[in-house]
């Protein structure tokens, strides 16, 4: 609990927290990186120490190291942050906002590296893993997906309804986009950009979050989809992540 630790969490005017994002940690890392985005556009990054049990080590006390450390607190946007994602390695974070802008912030250098504006509210974005260099896919309220590399637009794809959630799977080869009308679109990510592989509707309301859960014994993963009607759909995916069966 960051607040109970007595650490600064930003000004009271920062308002409600709108999005949280963890960087992907390696098993040997001694900490987790947590980014917090607020309604005011404020961005905070915290380093949270992992327990010895989480690292597979014997318990040896805290050694005087703080459990939570403030890494950065910056005013990133003029309006609410709508989504965040870390580039592989956790050194850079992408923030999108209802002020129609996207920022790339370097944690190591403590500065914003890039800023670019879209033609409408930027709903969400997802970073692409290596070997793609600084690649990301973003979705706006005009129902347009953009594939960008180093801030330059490589491709635009229009959907029937705007995407509320994006997920990259199959080691960066598949994009899943959950829309405001309950559809899941599947795209191949390749040298030619984004190529649509399938689409199906799993509910009648917006999908706000998509999460893949691996299954044992080589079975295809499960897909959990959070819906705006206060339900979570659990779906069985096929190996190619192009078809989904609702389990519950």
Helices and strands as residue ranges (DSSP letters): G 12-14, E 17-22, E 31-38, E 42-49, E 68-75, E 81-86, E 92-97, E 101-106, E 111-117, E 122-127, E 135-140, E 144-149, E 152-158, E 163-169, E 174-179, E 183-190, E 193-201, E 207-213, E 222-227, E 232-237, E 244-246
